[in-house]
Amino acid sequence: MTDRINSDFQLGDDMTGKRIVVAMSGGVDSSVVAALAARTGAETIGITLQLYDHGEAVGRTGSCCAGQDIRDARAVAEKLGIAHYVFDHASRFQESVMDIFADEYMAGRTPIPCVQCNMGVKFTDLLNLSRELGADCLATGHYVRRVMGDNGSELHRAIDPARDQSYFLFATTRDQLDYLRFPLGGMPKSQVRAIAEEMGLAVAFKPDSQDICFVPDGDYAKVVRKLRPDADDDGEIVHIDGTVMGRHKGLIHYTVGQRKGLEIGGQAEPLYVIRLEPDSKQVIVGPKQALAVASASLRDINWIGGDYEGPMQVKVRSMAKPTQARLDGDRLVFDNPEYGVSPGQAAVFYHEDRVLGGGWIEKTEAVTQEWLAEAVA
């Protein structure tokens, strides 16, 4: 196997005669990418997609792709002496991200809007726009690495595990990966801020976004209620043995694996949300062992691992530790019981640092005594 190299432009590279489009959100990461691109000598064009009227969407100003962030992106572009354009994609974002977010919660699933945004608005719309502008590549501030392997471009985890965003990019296609560039994947965040400070960018110490861009205060239910007024329909909290334990205040307030907020006291052992039943509007609860999952059915599997057929690890949540598993068609089978696997989340496949692909979790299969016996055997 040939040595693998990071294929993205770095500070000091000469790309004179090339054209780079940079996705600029107004934060420090994308601003540094724009600065690095401009320093290579390439014609650099910054593009910001206005994705929503933030004040109208959630009642608060100042977040990604709206308001002050657009002004920050424009100021950085002026500082660097590069062109900067803003395109209104609010209706597209509403349909392809926010509406799906609300509908998934209403259906008792736990959505990941950042993946939907990358799949559609960013890596489809913005990528197509970059090609129309005649750009040689589209560069973003994501913390992942694009690495050249024996069979072309590969997607790898970022060097800094605390910043790695590979889980959210599992749906990237091979064609997209050939065109995309991720210059920050080999840097720690501290180095990125140091570059911003050295280049005199006003966003050098701008705080990072901590939540979903259109849910800056973390109150998902409030956003869902705005989009779906009937989201607060209440219903029963039911133990897995059939006992009615009480009533809940709406499925949108609960996720699989949740323990706090059930407001059920006097139990001999802690109870967790095992599953959500949207048809009956029931929240099903039970002991922790009832969360154990043997396998999960996946939909819309995206494979970018080429002809790789060896062992793989899987992450079923962005913050989860990788666990051993295997694919049997569209069924993901875990080597050991996995906990807190929620429909609507993604299962992302890895081999060491390389992203092999992933799929959306459609439903799960609980651990049974038969499965345990087979696993031990």
PATIPA-285082 format. One record per residue (C-alpha): residue number from 1; residue in three letters; chain; x, y, z. Coordinates in nm, 4 decimals. Layout:
N
[NUM 'ALA' 'A' [X Y Z]]
...
END
This chain:
377
[1 'MET' 'A' [0.0000 0.0000 0.0000]]
[2 'THR' 'A' [0.1270 0.3451 -0.0853]]
[3 'ASP' 'A' [0.1752 0.6008 0.1881]]
[4 'ARG' 'A' [-0.1380 0.7986 0.2504]]
[5 'ILE' 'A' [-0.1153 1.1744 0.2421]]
[6 'ASN' 'A' [-0.3460 1.4552 0.3344]]
[7 'SER' 'A' [-0.4591 1.5814 -0.0058]]
[8 'ASP' 'A' [-0.5882 1.9235 0.1012]]
[9 'PHE' 'A' [-0.4128 2.2573 0.0552]]
[10 'GLN' 'A' [-0.2059 2.3843 0.3444]]
[11 'LEU' 'A' [-0.0494 2.7152 0.4399]]
[12 'GLY' 'A' [0.2376 2.7769 0.1983]]
[13 'ASP' 'A' [0.1038 2.5673 -0.0908]]
[14 'ASP' 'A' [0.1139 2.7349 -0.4315]]
[15 'MET' 'A' [-0.2193 2.7118 -0.6134]]
[16 'THR' 'A' [-0.1738 3.0047 -0.8480]]
[17 'GLY' 'A' [-0.4171 2.9814 -1.1357]]
[18 'LYS' 'A' [-0.6691 2.7758 -0.9371]]
[19 'ARG' 'A' [-1.0071 2.8876 -0.8079]]
[20 'ILE' 'A' [-1.1290 2.7858 -0.4614]]
[21 'VAL' 'A' [-1.4796 2.8422 -0.3263]]
[22 'VAL' 'A' [-1.4924 2.8535 0.0544]]
[23 'ALA' 'A' [-1.8116 2.7930 0.2523]]
[24 'MET' 'A' [-1.8059 3.0810 0.5027]]
[25 'SER' 'A' [-2.0400 3.0618 0.8015]]
[26 'GLY' 'A' [-1.8920 3.3590 0.9868]]
[27 'GLY' 'A' [-1.7099 3.1497 1.2455]]
[28 'VAL' 'A' [-1.3366 3.1191 1.3075]]
[29 'ASP' 'A' [-1.3002 2.7810 1.1344]]
[30 'SER' 'A' [-1.4364 2.8747 0.7916]]
[31 'SER' 'A' [-1.2650 3.2140 0.8170]]
[32 'VAL' 'A' [-0.9263 3.0458 0.8611]]
[33 'VAL' 'A' [-1.0002 2.8167 0.5665]]
[34 'ALA' 'A' [-1.0652 3.1269 0.3545]]
[35 'ALA' 'A' [-0.7411 3.2803 0.4760]]
[36 'LEU' 'A' [-0.5431 2.9647 0.3979]]
[37 'ALA' 'A' [-0.7000 2.9461 0.0524]]
[38 'ALA' 'A' [-0.6184 3.3104 -0.0223]]
[39 'ARG' 'A' [-0.2587 3.2616 0.0924]]
[40 'THR' 'A' [-0.2040 2.9854 -0.1658]]
[41 'GLY' 'A' [-0.2407 3.2354 -0.4493]]
[42 'ALA' 'A' [-0.5632 3.0807 -0.5749]]
[43 'GLU' 'A' [-0.8561 3.3002 -0.6686]]
[44 'THR' 'A' [-1.0691 3.2623 -0.3581]]
[45 'ILE' 'A' [-1.4430 3.3181 -0.3422]]
[46 'GLY' 'A' [-1.6309 3.3130 -0.0128]]
[47 'ILE' 'A' [-1.9932 3.2043 -0.0189]]
[48 'THR' 'A' [-2.2387 3.2271 0.2692]]
[49 'LEU' 'A' [-2.5784 3.0634 0.2494]]
[50 'GLN' 'A' [-2.8444 3.2469 0.4471]]
[51 'LEU' 'A' [-3.0403 2.9517 0.5762]]
[52 'TYR' 'A' [-3.3140 3.1177 0.7795]]
[53 'ASP' 'A' [-3.4350 3.4339 0.9454]]
[54 'HIS' 'A' [-3.2985 3.3395 1.2832]]
[55 'GLY' 'A' [-3.5115 3.5799 1.4832]]
[56 'GLU' 'A' [-3.8267 3.4553 1.3151]]
[57 'ALA' 'A' [-3.7288 3.0883 1.3512]]
[58 'VAL' 'A' [-3.6367 3.0766 1.7186]]
[59 'GLY' 'A' [-3.6685 3.4247 1.8619]]
[60 'ARG' 'A' [-3.2989 3.4898 1.9035]]
[61 'THR' 'A' [-3.0373 3.6573 1.6851]]
[62 'GLY' 'A' [-2.6752 3.5711 1.6179]]
[63 'SER' 'A' [-2.6099 3.2167 1.5020]]
[64 'CYS' 'A' [-2.4699 3.0248 1.2061]]
[65 'CYS' 'A' [-2.5776 3.1433 0.8610]]
[66 'ALA' 'A' [-2.7919 3.4349 0.9751]]
[67 'GLY' 'A' [-2.7623 3.7872 1.1141]]
[68 'GLN' 'A' [-2.4297 3.8769 1.2730]]
[69 'ASP' 'A' [-2.2515 3.5736 1.1320]]
[70 'ILE' 'A' [-2.3173 3.6895 0.7765]]
[71 'ARG' 'A' [-2.1721 4.0281 0.8679]]
[72 'ASP' 'A' [-1.8688 3.8579 1.0243]]
[73 'ALA' 'A' [-1.8107 3.6521 0.7095]]
[74 'ARG' 'A' [-1.8323 3.9640 0.4949]]
[75 'ALA' 'A' [-1.5846 4.1457 0.7208]]
[76 'VAL' 'A' [-1.3349 3.8582 0.6986]]
[77 'ALA' 'A' [-1.3649 3.8511 0.3195]]
[78 'GLU' 'A' [-1.2977 4.2253 0.3057]]
[79 'LYS' 'A' [-0.9944 4.1817 0.5326]]
[80 'LEU' 'A' [-0.8578 3.9071 0.3040]]
[81 'GLY' 'A' [-0.9412 4.0954 -0.0140]]
[82 'ILE' 'A' [-1.1545 3.8157 -0.1598]]
[83 'ALA' 'A' [-1.4957 3.8158 -0.3215]]
[84 'HIS' 'A' [-1.7897 3.7270 -0.0982]]
[85 'TYR' 'A' [-2.1464 3.6420 -0.1934]]
[86 'VAL' 'A' [-2.4562 3.5644 0.0125]]
[87 'PHE' 'A' [-2.7263 3.3388 -0.1312]]
[88 'ASP' 'A' [-3.0709 3.3023 0.0229]]
[89 'HIS' 'A' [-3.1446 2.9324 0.0771]]
[90 'ALA' 'A' [-3.3969 2.9799 0.3581]]
[91 'SER' 'A' [-3.6857 2.7978 0.1920]]
[92 'ARG' 'A' [-3.4622 2.5071 0.0928]]
[93 'PHE' 'A' [-3.3268 2.4832 0.4485]]
[94 'GLN' 'A' [-3.6785 2.4946 0.5895]]
[95 'GLU' 'A' [-3.7915 2.2062 0.3697]]
[96 'SER' 'A' [-3.4826 1.9854 0.3786]]
[97 'VAL' 'A' [-3.3693 2.0350 0.7384]]
[98 'MET' 'A' [-3.6105 2.2077 0.9768]]
[99 'ASP' 'A' [-3.9292 2.0363 0.8566]]
[100 'ILE' 'A' [-3.7604 1.6956 0.8659]]
[101 'PHE' 'A' [-3.6298 1.7756 1.2152]]
[102 'ALA' 'A' [-3.9824 1.8486 1.3390]]
[103 'ASP' 'A' [-4.1409 1.5511 1.1605]]
[104 'GLU' 'A' [-3.8819 1.3095 1.2995]]
[105 'TYR' 'A' [-3.9503 1.4220 1.6555]]
[106 'MET' 'A' [-4.3243 1.3930 1.5941]]
[107 'ALA' 'A' [-4.2673 1.0363 1.4702]]
[108 'GLY' 'A' [-4.0849 0.9395 1.7907]]
[109 'ARG' 'A' [-3.7376 0.9437 1.6363]]
[110 'THR' 'A' [-3.4270 1.1425 1.7275]]
[111 'PRO' 'A' [-3.3082 1.3429 1.4245]]
[112 'ILE' 'A' [-2.9624 1.4719 1.3324]]
[113 'PRO' 'A' [-3.0235 1.7943 1.1373]]
[114 'CYS' 'A' [-2.6518 1.8607 1.0851]]
[115 'VAL' 'A' [-2.6284 1.5495 0.8654]]
[116 'GLN' 'A' [-2.9365 1.6550 0.6686]]
[117 'CYS' 'A' [-2.7835 1.9986 0.6174]]
[118 'ASN' 'A' [-2.4540 1.8524 0.4945]]
[119 'MET' 'A' [-2.6341 1.6088 0.2633]]
[120 'GLY' 'A' [-2.8477 1.8775 0.1017]]
[121 'VAL' 'A' [-2.7793 2.2461 0.1423]]
[122 'LYS' 'A' [-2.4020 2.2277 0.1895]]
[123 'PHE' 'A' [-2.2688 1.9293 -0.0034]]
[124 'THR' 'A' [-2.5277 1.9362 -0.2812]]
[125 'ASP' 'A' [-2.6510 2.2928 -0.3360]]
[126 'LEU' 'A' [-2.3283 2.4706 -0.2430]]
[127 'LEU' 'A' [-2.1140 2.2155 -0.4228]]
[128 'ASN' 'A' [-2.3182 2.2548 -0.7423]]
[129 'LEU' 'A' [-2.2936 2.6325 -0.7109]]
[130 'SER' 'A' [-1.9149 2.6044 -0.6755]]
[131 'ARG' 'A' [-1.8913 2.3993 -0.9922]]
[132 'GLU' 'A' [-2.1079 2.6514 -1.1779]]
[133 'LEU' 'A' [-1.8557 2.9175 -1.0737]]
[134 'GLY' 'A' [-1.5787 2.7112 -1.2307]]
[135 'ALA' 'A' [-1.4045 2.6376 -0.9013]]
[136 'ASP' 'A' [-1.1460 2.3623 -0.8767]]
[137 'CYS' 'A' [-1.2738 2.2655 -0.5306]]
[138 'LEU' 'A' [-1.5047 2.3586 -0.2437]]
[139 'ALA' 'A' [-1.3316 2.4054 0.0928]]
[140 'THR' 'A' [-1.5090 2.3920 0.4297]]
[141 'GLY' 'A' [-1.4151 2.4299 0.7950]]
[142 'HIS' 'A' [-1.5162 2.0767 0.8963]]
[143 'TYR' 'A' [-1.2754 1.8879 1.1199]]
[144 'VAL' 'A' [-1.2201 1.5777 0.9073]]
[145 'ARG' 'A' [-0.9419 1.4686 0.6751]]
[146 'ARG' 'A' [-0.9535 1.3878 0.3063]]
[147 'VAL' 'A' [-0.6760 1.1380 0.2481]]
[148 'MET' 'A' [-0.5495 0.9857 -0.0769]]
[149 'GLY' 'A' [-0.5439 0.6060 -0.0634]]
[150 'ASP' 'A' [-0.4682 0.3405 -0.3230]]
[151 'ASN' 'A' [-0.8128 0.3795 -0.4814]]
[152 'GLY' 'A' [-0.8649 0.7539 -0.4517]]
[153 'SER' 'A' [-1.0065 0.9906 -0.1922]]
[154 'GLU' 'A' [-1.0907 0.8586 0.1547]]
[155 'LEU' 'A' [-1.2643 1.0271 0.4481]]
[156 'HIS' 'A' [-1.0787 1.0057 0.7809]]
[157 'ARG' 'A' [-1.1269 1.1290 1.1335]]
[158 'ALA' 'A' [-0.9683 1.4588 1.2311]]
[159 'ILE' 'A' [-0.6361 1.4549 1.4121]]
[160 'ASP' 'A' [-0.7987 1.6247 1.7122]]
[161 'PRO' 'A' [-1.0525 1.3741 1.8531]]
[162 'ALA' 'A' [-1.2278 1.6482 2.0507]]
[163 'ARG' 'A' [-1.3113 1.8305 1.7260]]
[164 'ASP' 'A' [-1.3721 1.5367 1.4905]]
[165 'GLN' 'A' [-1.6907 1.5776 1.2821]]
[166 'SER' 'A' [-1.6687 1.2626 1.0718]]
[167 'TYR' 'A' [-1.9873 1.1154 1.2237]]
[168 'PHE' 'A' [-2.1880 1.3992 1.0658]]
[169 'LEU' 'A' [-2.0343 1.3487 0.7202]]
[170 'PHE' 'A' [-2.1025 0.9778 0.6699]]
[171 'ALA' 'A' [-2.3411 1.0529 0.3804]]
[172 'THR' 'A' [-2.0679 1.2203 0.1734]]
[173 'THR' 'A' [-2.0407 1.0490 -0.1649]]
[174 'ARG' 'A' [-1.7210 0.9526 -0.3457]]
[175 'ASP' 'A' [-1.7902 1.2154 -0.6132]]
[176 'GLN' 'A' [-1.8374 1.4861 -0.3497]]
[177 'LEU' 'A' [-1.5267 1.3752 -0.1635]]
[178 'ASP' 'A' [-1.3153 1.4133 -0.4772]]
[179 'TYR' 'A' [-1.4207 1.7786 -0.4996]]
[180 'LEU' 'A' [-1.4243 1.8775 -0.1314]]
[181 'ARG' 'A' [-1.1296 2.0012 0.0749]]
[182 'PHE' 'A' [-1.0978 2.0048 0.4559]]
[183 'PRO' 'A' [-0.7783 2.1964 0.5446]]
[184 'LEU' 'A' [-0.8420 2.1975 0.9223]]
[185 'GLY' 'A' [-0.8599 1.8204 0.9728]]
[186 'GLY' 'A' [-0.4916 1.7949 1.0589]]
[187 'MET' 'A' [-0.4918 2.0784 1.3134]]
[188 'PRO' 'A' [-0.6003 2.1190 1.6759]]
[189 'LYS' 'A' [-0.8432 2.4030 1.7419]]
[190 'SER' 'A' [-0.5746 2.6002 1.9249]]
[191 'GLN' 'A' [-0.3672 2.6159 1.6068]]
[192 'VAL' 'A' [-0.6668 2.7345 1.4060]]
[193 'ARG' 'A' [-0.7288 3.0207 1.6489]]
[194 'ALA' 'A' [-0.3570 3.1063 1.6441]]
[195 'ILE' 'A' [-0.3652 3.1353 1.2641]]
[196 'ALA' 'A' [-0.6731 3.3584 1.2861]]
[197 'GLU' 'A' [-0.4993 3.5828 1.5391]]
[198 'GLU' 'A' [-0.1793 3.5960 1.3349]]
[199 'MET' 'A' [-0.3774 3.7019 1.0271]]
[200 'GLY' 'A' [-0.5616 3.9695 1.2217]]
[201 'LEU' 'A' [-0.9080 3.8213 1.1774]]
[202 'ALA' 'A' [-1.1664 3.9755 1.4085]]
[203 'VAL' 'A' [-1.3299 3.6348 1.4648]]
[204 'ALA' 'A' [-1.0132 3.4813 1.6142]]
[205 'PHE' 'A' [-1.1696 3.4503 1.9594]]
[206 'LYS' 'A' [-1.5321 3.4192 1.8577]]
[207 'PRO' 'A' [-1.7009 3.1446 2.0652]]
[208 'ASP' 'A' [-1.7883 2.8164 1.8972]]
[209 'SER' 'A' [-2.1491 2.7235 1.8356]]
[210 'GLN' 'A' [-2.2510 2.4668 2.0957]]
[211 'ASP' 'A' [-2.5938 2.3626 1.9710]]
[212 'ILE' 'A' [-2.7845 2.2982 1.6516]]
[213 'CYS' 'A' [-2.7712 2.6283 1.4636]]
[214 'PHE' 'A' [-3.1468 2.6897 1.4700]]
[215 'VAL' 'A' [-3.1782 2.5691 1.8316]]
[216 'PRO' 'A' [-2.9142 2.7868 2.0040]]
[217 'ASP' 'A' [-3.0616 2.7498 2.3528]]
[218 'GLY' 'A' [-3.0971 2.3693 2.3304]]
[219 'ASP' 'A' [-3.4766 2.3819 2.3614]]
[220 'TYR' 'A' [-3.5692 2.1456 2.0767]]
[221 'ALA' 'A' [-3.9315 2.1216 2.1898]]
[222 'LYS' 'A' [-3.9852 2.4955 2.1515]]
[223 'VAL' 'A' [-3.8702 2.4867 1.7891]]
[224 'VAL' 'A' [-4.0799 2.1791 1.7098]]
[225 'ARG' 'A' [-4.3866 2.3458 1.8630]]
[226 'LYS' 'A' [-4.3381 2.6487 1.6370]]
[227 'LEU' 'A' [-4.3270 2.4246 1.3309]]
[228 'ARG' 'A' [-4.5851 2.1685 1.4433]]
[229 'PRO' 'A' [-4.8443 2.3244 1.6816]]
[230 'ASP' 'A' [-4.9861 1.9829 1.7779]]
[231 'ALA' 'A' [-4.6491 1.8621 1.9069]]
[232 'ASP' 'A' [-4.7530 1.8858 2.2724]]
[233 'ASP' 'A' [-5.0234 1.6168 2.2605]]
[234 'ASP' 'A' [-4.9862 1.4221 2.5832]]
[235 'GLY' 'A' [-5.0216 1.0490 2.6457]]
[236 'GLU' 'A' [-4.9440 0.7610 2.8768]]
[237 'ILE' 'A' [-4.6127 0.6544 3.0235]]
[238 'VAL' 'A' [-4.6232 0.2749 3.0178]]
[239 'HIS' 'A' [-4.3824 0.0233 3.1725]]
[240 'ILE' 'A' [-4.2663 -0.2563 2.9417]]
[241 'ASP' 'A' [-4.4704 -0.4949 3.1584]]
[242 'GLY' 'A' [-4.7877 -0.3039 3.0587]]
[243 'THR' 'A' [-4.8357 -0.1030 3.3771]]
[244 'VAL' 'A' [-4.9462 0.2561 3.3212]]
[245 'MET' 'A' [-4.7039 0.4707 3.5239]]
[246 'GLY' 'A' [-4.8449 0.8162 3.4549]]
[247 'ARG' 'A' [-4.8782 1.0707 3.1761]]
[248 'HIS' 'A' [-4.6242 1.2580 2.9690]]
[249 'LYS' 'A' [-4.6362 1.6093 2.8213]]
[250 'GLY' 'A' [-4.5611 1.5227 2.4569]]
[251 'LEU' 'A' [-4.3304 1.2784 2.2738]]
[252 'ILE' 'A' [-4.1039 1.5632 2.1622]]
[253 'HIS' 'A' [-3.9721 1.5933 2.5181]]
[254 'TYR' 'A' [-3.8285 1.2385 2.5250]]
[255 'THR' 'A' [-3.5561 1.0354 2.3558]]
[256 'VAL' 'A' [-3.4500 0.6719 2.3823]]
[257 'GLY' 'A' [-3.2196 0.6187 2.6806]]
[258 'GLN' 'A' [-3.3473 0.9257 2.8676]]
[259 'ARG' 'A' [-3.3693 0.8895 3.2452]]
[260 'LYS' 'A' [-3.4306 1.2404 3.3797]]
[261 'GLY' 'A' [-3.7585 1.4231 3.3336]]
[262 'LEU' 'A' [-3.9910 1.1223 3.3523]]
[263 'GLU' 'A' [-4.1327 1.2435 3.6838]]
[264 'ILE' 'A' [-4.2028 0.8905 3.8054]]
[265 'GLY' 'A' [-4.1085 0.8493 4.1696]]
[266 'GLY' 'A' [-4.1090 0.5672 4.4202]]
[267 'GLN' 'A' [-3.9547 0.3021 4.1934]]
[268 'ALA' 'A' [-3.7206 0.0297 4.3163]]
[269 'GLU' 'A' [-3.4808 0.0920 4.0255]]
[270 'PRO' 'A' [-3.4234 0.3782 3.7795]]
[271 'LEU' 'A' [-3.6440 0.3795 3.4705]]
[272 'TYR' 'A' [-3.5347 0.4796 3.1215]]
[273 'VAL' 'A' [-3.7157 0.5584 2.7973]]
[274 'ILE' 'A' [-3.7033 0.2310 2.6021]]
[275 'ARG' 'A' [-3.8983 0.3409 2.2960]]
[276 'LEU' 'A' [-4.1575 0.5900 2.1767]]
[277 'GLU' 'A' [-4.4902 0.4833 2.0221]]
[278 'PRO' 'A' [-4.6202 0.7718 1.8060]]
[279 'ASP' 'A' [-4.9422 0.5966 1.6998]]
[280 'SER' 'A' [-5.0611 0.5475 2.0579]]
[281 'LYS' 'A' [-4.8642 0.8501 2.1854]]
[282 'GLN' 'A' [-4.7083 0.6286 2.4538]]
[283 'VAL' 'A' [-4.3666 0.6586 2.6147]]
[284 'ILE' 'A' [-4.2460 0.3070 2.6991]]
[285 'VAL' 'A' [-4.0129 0.2862 2.9990]]
[286 'GLY' 'A' [-3.8192 0.0124 3.1736]]
[287 'PRO' 'A' [-3.4952 -0.0812 3.3518]]
[288 'LYS' 'A' [-3.1568 -0.0187 3.1910]]
[289 'GLN' 'A' [-3.1170 -0.3783 3.0731]]
[290 'ALA' 'A' [-3.4260 -0.3318 2.8547]]
[291 'LEU' 'A' [-3.2244 -0.0797 2.6487]]
[292 'ALA' 'A' [-2.9850 -0.3505 2.5316]]
[293 'VAL' 'A' [-2.9949 -0.3832 2.1531]]
[294 'ALA' 'A' [-2.8681 -0.6793 1.9493]]
[295 'SER' 'A' [-2.9099 -0.5340 1.6003]]
[296 'ALA' 'A' [-3.0516 -0.2428 1.4057]]
[297 'SER' 'A' [-3.2164 -0.2151 1.0662]]
[298 'LEU' 'A' [-3.0670 0.0627 0.8545]]
[299 'ARG' 'A' [-3.1963 0.2600 0.5593]]
[300 'ASP' 'A' [-3.0239 0.4722 0.2941]]
[301 'ILE' 'A' [-2.6838 0.3160 0.3563]]
[302 'ASN' 'A' [-2.3992 0.5156 0.2020]]
[303 'TRP' 'A' [-2.0781 0.3165 0.1486]]
[304 'ILE' 'A' [-1.7548 0.4987 0.0651]]
[305 'GLY' 'A' [-1.5216 0.2230 0.1820]]
[306 'GLY' 'A' [-1.4508 0.0852 -0.1646]]
[307 'ASP' 'A' [-1.3904 -0.2887 -0.1581]]
[308 'TYR' 'A' [-1.3025 -0.2991 0.2120]]
[309 'GLU' 'A' [-1.4366 -0.6188 0.3746]]
[310 'GLY' 'A' [-1.2502 -0.6423 0.7058]]
[311 'PRO' 'A' [-1.3622 -0.5828 1.0654]]
[312 'MET' 'A' [-1.5265 -0.2511 1.1414]]
[313 'GLN' 'A' [-1.6333 -0.0360 1.4316]]
[314 'VAL' 'A' [-1.9626 0.1515 1.4525]]
[315 'LYS' 'A' [-2.0759 0.4684 1.6286]]
[316 'VAL' 'A' [-2.4509 0.4891 1.6908]]
[317 'ARG' 'A' [-2.4384 0.8408 1.8408]]
[318 'SER' 'A' [-2.2005 1.1270 1.7782]]
[319 'MET' 'A' [-2.0540 1.1046 2.1298]]
[320 'ALA' 'A' [-2.0664 0.7250 2.1600]]
[321 'LYS' 'A' [-1.7565 0.5092 2.1757]]
[322 'PRO' 'A' [-1.7061 0.2920 1.8662]]
[323 'THR' 'A' [-1.8207 -0.0676 1.9070]]
[324 'GLN' 'A' [-1.7549 -0.3806 1.7000]]
[325 'ALA' 'A' [-2.0320 -0.4775 1.4586]]
[326 'ARG' 'A' [-2.0914 -0.6319 1.1158]]
[327 'LEU' 'A' [-2.3267 -0.5603 0.8276]]
[328 'ASP' 'A' [-2.5645 -0.8276 0.7045]]
[329 'GLY' 'A' [-2.7415 -0.6583 0.4155]]
[330 'ASP' 'A' [-2.9207 -0.3610 0.5710]]
[331 'ARG' 'A' [-2.9012 -0.5156 0.9196]]
[332 'LEU' 'A' [-2.6304 -0.4039 1.1606]]
[333 'VAL' 'A' [-2.5415 -0.6794 1.4098]]
[334 'PHE' 'A' [-2.3475 -0.5822 1.7224]]
[335 'ASP' 'A' [-2.0809 -0.8099 1.8685]]
[336 'ASN' 'A' [-2.1964 -0.7102 2.2172]]
[337 'PRO' 'A' [-2.5218 -0.5549 2.3443]]
[338 'GLU' 'A' [-2.5368 -0.1845 2.2633]]
[339 'TYR' 'A' [-2.7352 0.0636 2.4729]]
[340 'GLY' 'A' [-2.9283 0.3766 2.3820]]
[341 'VAL' 'A' [-2.9639 0.3000 2.0103]]
[342 'SER' 'A' [-3.2329 0.5348 1.8831]]
[343 'PRO' 'A' [-3.4257 0.5297 1.5539]]
[344 'GLY' 'A' [-3.3518 0.8480 1.3617]]
[345 'GLN' 'A' [-2.9859 0.8546 1.4612]]
[346 'ALA' 'A' [-2.7054 0.7389 1.2326]]
[347 'ALA' 'A' [-2.4848 0.4319 1.2496]]
[348 'VAL' 'A' [-2.1444 0.5287 1.1096]]
[349 'PHE' 'A' [-1.8882 0.2645 1.0084]]
[350 'TYR' 'A' [-1.5146 0.2992 1.0675]]
[351 'HIS' 'A' [-1.1957 0.1053 1.0133]]
[352 'GLU' 'A' [-0.9483 0.2662 1.2496]]
[353 'ASP' 'A' [-0.9576 0.6363 1.1431]]
[354 'ARG' 'A' [-1.1194 0.5793 0.8048]]
[355 'VAL' 'A' [-1.4940 0.6390 0.7527]]
[356 'LEU' 'A' [-1.6405 0.3504 0.5551]]
[357 'GLY' 'A' [-1.9931 0.4915 0.5372]]
[358 'GLY' 'A' [-2.3105 0.4700 0.7403]]
[359 'GLY' 'A' [-2.6871 0.4582 0.7399]]
[360 'TRP' 'A' [-2.9947 0.5801 0.9245]]
[361 'ILE' 'A' [-3.1254 0.3669 1.2117]]
[362 'GLU' 'A' [-3.4813 0.2666 1.1213]]
[363 'LYS' 'A' [-3.5622 0.0229 1.4022]]
[364 'THR' 'A' [-3.3860 -0.1884 1.6632]]
[365 'GLU' 'A' [-3.4025 -0.5461 1.7870]]
[366 'ALA' 'A' [-3.3735 -0.6050 2.1607]]
[367 'VAL' 'A' [-3.1289 -0.8532 2.3101]]
[368 'THR' 'A' [-3.2893 -1.1913 2.3766]]
[369 'GLN' 'A' [-3.1706 -1.4918 2.5745]]
[370 'GLU' 'A' [-3.1263 -1.6783 2.2469]]
[371 'TRP' 'A' [-2.9076 -1.3996 2.1095]]
[372 'LEU' 'A' [-2.6957 -1.3995 2.4242]]
[373 'ALA' 'A' [-2.6504 -1.7743 2.4073]]
[374 'GLU' 'A' [-2.5456 -1.7533 2.0415]]
[375 'ALA' 'A' [-2.3056 -1.4654 2.1151]]
[376 'VAL' 'A' [-2.1382 -1.6574 2.3984]]
[377 'ALA' 'A' [-2.1096 -1.9684 2.1807]]
END
